[in-house]
Amino acid sequence: MTMESYQSFRDSYNSVTNNGAHISNVSKIPLVLSWHNLTVSVPKTENGKGFWGSQVVSKSNVLNKVSGCIEGGTLMAIMGPSGCGKTTLLATISKRVQGNVTGEILLNGSSISVELMNKISGFVPQQDLCIETLTVVEHMQLMAKLKMDRRLRAAQRTRKITSLITELGLTKCSYTQLSALSGGERRRVALAVQLITDPAILFCDEPTTGLDSYSACVVVEKLRELATRGKAVVCSIHQPASGIFDLFHSVLFLVPGGKIAYNGPVDKAVQYFNELNMVCPPAYNVAEFLVSQLALKQHQSADGSKLDEICSYFESSDIGRKLNKFLEAQLPGTGCSNWSSNNSESSMPQPEDEFIKYMHIQSPSQMMQLYWLLWRSLIDKIRRPQEEMLKLSLYVFIALLVSTPYSGLIINQEGIQNMQGFLYLVIVETVFTFSYRVCNTFSGELPILLREIGNGLYKPGPYYLSKILILLPESILEPLLFATIVFNIAGLFGGFLGFCKFALPIICSAIAASAYGCCISAVFEKIEFAALVSVPIEFITLTFCGLFISLNSAPWQFFWVRYVSMFYYGIEAVSILQWSAVDHIPCSEKEDIPCFSSGDSVLQLYGYSPNNLLLDLLGLSLIYCTAHMAGYFAFQRRSKKQATY
């Protein structure tokens, strides 16, 4: 297509759509995003429809051959009854939907990749997911560091953040935590985040939902202002007020089943639907009336025939035919070359200069991603003092509970069982505390990270590593405090050196247990499923820790279990360090009580070897590394799932 023919198509289409209300003439960027015959299907399960009442899985179309386009300088609304596919269409044309999608999405006549779409567009979701302990400025700083070109100076990022905060009226709440913001303020913060990279295309899902009329009007007016600067802005919106509806240049009405009932200028919509005998009463909200009429038509015909008539009428209308003609001109092979083509004589206007700046944006290195993710996690922890104090208080209470019955331990024949039971409880409580504490590490933040990873903000590796590093200090300091309490209450011997020997296996067990908990959290989406699997594992590994079954006489089929047991390694290590320092144990005067004359003989009783200390610490280290490797691969697999929009 030559530039002259492209312009004639555009002028022809504009003449039908109110002098360019649908394909706006105010565009500063020669940008046309078009979508052709988009069909999105999802599995549909029907009970009792198969052989002997079994389930039958079929496909249901959420979108059905939907086509349309938007140009820079246009503010488009996607409307329709609930469940008609508004959010699905928005997420699909923004290349954020995975799965069974057919059709084409083109930018200036050429296929657009997910990577390019992420760079040139912003997506403002209906549900804003973020770490809510951050302030507005801190959240913007984090997003700027992850989204903007890493070669920019800090002063440039600060100027951009300050400009957006001022422009969107967020100055008064700039140092307020996100959790304390109103609905309108949160919407504007979400919008500001997407405007950090100055995207050419902006997608907004239900930007006015939950807002009062004034706040909703402020948000939509800001979106229209962005459109007048040359951006293409697409919004799904649910029954806007009349004044808000008039702010849009064009509207696309969907009906249940994912078909188009109308796609044209806003001020032509009333006239168009009048032709279908959907006459809006005077002083009535036009948008609300049209949506309710489309929903009513669905209920009036169970087979959907009335909706099919409406959709067929649009295809045969002047607006529908001109739109289809324009869309056909966008398809590859009709003369529209790639926007990066150098052949300017035979191509439509290409936004080379505008898009090159997006393609040249260099993302931060993975080390920088790790730094900022650690920074966010640290701030989140610092601003949850009640939660951290509760965890610490509970662990201190457990220390008191464990050690008080063993106060003033005496090493004699009667005290051997007391000492070993004490060492057993110390390790077991530590393992359970630190493994269960982190079981919700990834499940709790999964919706946030799926969206952020899907938007290309960071890789799964830096995120997982940030969680490992943020857990390390508490996995060292809290067991150290725990060991201090129980060591002194129980009256263990050895002074400072004895304390260090006592604390070492406890700390190593806590670190290994946190890795095991992270692995469980990464593998299982729900804590209920994690418990179903982890409880039997913990039961069998605890059984073969040496206390319940003598390792010297354990069945050969279960000989290997000890080598995958944190309990075995931890209890053997702490037992070796305690009993190896005992050279003599006085025998009891009672003849029926067997005599174990030294600490080594006690170790032999439980099947422990004094030479296994390094092997035990190595075993805990291997469990730590193996659990984190398995957890990382499971987390990486989960990070590829479809984010929620």
Protein Blocks (a to p, Z undefined) as FASTA:
>chain_A
ZZklmmmmmmmmmmmnogollmcckbfbdcddddehiacddddddehkaghhiacddddd
fbghiacdddehiacddeddehilpmmmmmmmnopagcjdeddddeehiacdfklmmmmp
ccddfbdcddfkbcfklmmmmmmmmmmcfkbcfklmmmmmmmmmmmnopmmmmmgcfklp
cfklmmmmmmmmmmmnopabdcdehklgoiafklmmmmmmmmmmmmmnopacddddehia
fklmmmpmbdcdddehiiafbdcdfklmmmmmmmnopacdehiafklmmmmmmmmmmmmp
mnommmmmmmmmmmmmmklmmmmmmmmmmpghilpacfkbcblklcccdffklmmmmmmp
ccddfklmmmmmmmmmmmmmmmmmmlmmmmmmmmmmmmmmmmmmmgoiacdfklmmmmmm
mmmmmmmmmmmmmmmmmmmmmmmmmmmmmmmmmnopacfklmmmmmmmmmmmmmmmmmmm
mmmmmmmmnopahijmlmmmmmmmmmmmmmmmmmmmmmmmmmpmbfklmmmmmmmmmmmm
mmmnopmpcfklgcfklmmmmmmcfklmmmmmmmmmmmmmpmbdcddfblklccdfbfkl
mmmmnopafklmmmmmmmmmmmmmmmmmmmmmmmmmmmmpccdZZ
